[in-house]
Amino acid sequence: MNQHRVRVLVADDEPLMLAGIRTVLESAPDLEVVAVAEDGAAAIAAAGRVDVDVVLLDVRMPLLGGLDAMPALRVVSPGAAVVVLTSFSDEPSVLRALRQGAAGYVLKTCTPDELVRAVRSAHTGDAYLSPPVARQVIGLIGPSGAANAERRRAVSERLSTLSPRESDVLRLVAEGLANAEIGARLNMTEPSVKTHVSRVLTKLDCTNRVQAALLYREATG
């Protein structure tokens, strides 16, 4: 029986890094690198030609960087999840990537297993942040976060469209709980939790759980 392999597009301007990433991903039996690109413009073109499930995207590349390429990638390949793989974990890059809907933010210092895990998580609709990035994000959007009053007010208005149960689910998503854990906490079945998460993402116009969690923490932090 043929099992679907996750189809990955890798964009990085360093040939050696590109080759290494490809070797790591293709060592996993369920992953397949179907295209590579040396900059953001080439990644957009490749995503338009080849059916991909996950785009692994470097931030800083010549001609067009990864973050600048993300909006166009969403258009040409709307079903693909984006995982940022970079050496840079500066605040503007992290927040911009997550607010644009990146399903993961992984540092190039990660282990091969961590990279594979990030791609798999993105494909299944979850999100993955390298531990240093996760700690940074929590600091940025926690009680001492820098969200200004106007943005917080706008985000609160978006959250007001949720039902009470959807709000409960979002609160636990923002705490980092998985669907099974949310179900146990709220006495819901896991399929019901999954349905509620999907509704939350649709209402908030979010592409993944991390983006929704960011909104929640900005509104309540």
N, C-alpha and C positions, 0 to 999 in steps of 0.2 A: 504494500500500500504506500503510495507516494504522499508524503507529508509536506504541506506547504512550508517553504523556507522563507524566512524574513528577508525581503529584498532591500539592500542597503546601498545608498549613494554616499560616497565619502568625498568631501571637498577639503583639500589642504594644499597649500602652495609649496610644501617641502617634500620633494620626491622620496626621501628616505623615510620620513614620517608616514607618508601615504602608503608606502610599501609595508611598513610595519603594522599599521592599522589594518590593512587588508589581510595580512597574515594572521593577526590575532582573531579577526572576525570570522575568517573562513576556517579557522580551526574548530569552531563551534558547528556541530552538525545541522543546526537549524537556522544558520545565518548564511547569506550569500551576498557578496559584493557584486552588484550588477552594473555599476558605473562609478567612475572617479572623475574629479574635476580639480583644476588648479586654482580656481578663484570663484567668487560668487556668481559672476555672469555665466561661466561655464557650468556651474551647478544648476542654475535656472534652466539653461538650455538642455542639459542632460535630463532633468526632472520632467521636462516637457516631452522628451522622446521615449523615456523608459518608465515603466510602471515601478514605482518604489514604495516601500512601506515606511522606511525610516531614512532621514537625511542626517548624516553626521557632518557637522559644519564647523570649520575653524572660524574664529572671530576676525582675525586680521589677515587679510590676503590682498594681493595687488588687484588693481582695477575696481573690484567691488568686494567689500568685506562681508563676512557672514551675516552680521546683524542687519546690514543694509539690504542683503539679498532675501531676508526672511519674508517680507510682504509679497514679493513676486513669487517666491516658492509656494506660498499659500495659495496663490492663484493657479499656477500651472500644475500643482500636485496637492490639491486640498486634503486628500486623505492621508498624506504622509506626515508622520511625527518628526519633529526636529530635535536633535540632541546636539548641543553645543559642546565641542571638544577643543579646549584652548589652554594656553599657558597663563592666561590673564584672568584674575578673579577680582578685578577692581569693581567697586560699587556700581558705577554707571553701566558697565557691560552686563553685569549679572542681572540687575533690575530691568534693563531694557530687553534682554533676551527673554526673561520670564514673563514680562508684561506683553511681549509680542507672541507669547504662546509656546515657547520652547518647552519640550517635555523632559528635558534634562540639561544639566550644566556640569560637565565633567572636565577635570583638570588633566593635562597631559602627563602628570606625575602619577596617574592612577595605575592600578595593576591591570593586567589583561582580563582577569575575571571581572573586575569592576566595569570595564568598558563593555564587555559582553552583557553584563547584568543591566547596564544602562540602556542598551539597545533593545533588549528583551522587554524591559519595563515600559519603554516608550511605545513599543508595538502593541502591548496589551492594554494601553490606555492609562497606565500609571506614570509616575514621574520619578526621576532619579537625580539627586544632587550629590556631588562629591562631598564628603563630610565637612571639609573646611568651608565649602560654599554654603552648605546647609546652615552651619553655625553663623555665618555672615548674614544670611538672609533673615534668620530669626532676630539677629541684632538690629537689622535695618528696619524691620517692620514690627518690632515689638513696641512696648510702651514708650521707648525713647526714639522711635522711628521718626523719619523726617517728612512724613506725608503732611502737606500743608492743609489748612482748614478747608479751602475750596475743593481740593481733590477729595478729601475725606467726606465732605458733604455730598459730592457727586456719587461716590462709591456707596454711601449709605442709601441714597435714593435707589440705586440698582438693587441693593440687597432687600429693599422693602417690597420688591415684587415677589419674593419667595413666600411660600406658605410656612406656617409654624414648623411643620415636620421637615420641610426642605431646609429651613434655617438650622434646625437641630443637626441634620446630617452635615451641612456645610461646616458647622462649628467643630464637629469631630474630624472632618476631613482636614481642617486647618490645624488640628492637633496632631496630624500625621497618622491617624488610624486607618487601617485597611477596611475593606467592606465587611469582612467577617467580624472584625472587632466592633465596628459601628453597629452591626446588627445585634450583637450581644448586648451592647450598651443600651440600645433603644428598643430591644425586644422586637426586632424586625428580621425577616428572612434575608439572606444575602442577595437573592434576586431582586427583592423589593428595595434594598439599599442601592443596588446598582441602577435601578430605574430612577430613584430619587436623585442620585448623583448626576445621571444623564440630564434630568430635568433642570437641575441647578446649573449645569454647564450651559445648557441652551438658553435659559432665562438671563444668565449673566454674560452671554456671548463669550464664553471662555472655551479654550481648546483642550484644557486638561486640568487636573486637580490642583497642581501647584499654582496656576494662574488664579483659580477660584480662591485658594487659600490666601494668596497675596491680597486679593480684594477684601476678604473677610478681616484679615489682620490690620489692613489699612483703615478700615471703618471702625474697628473696635479697639485698636491698640492705643 
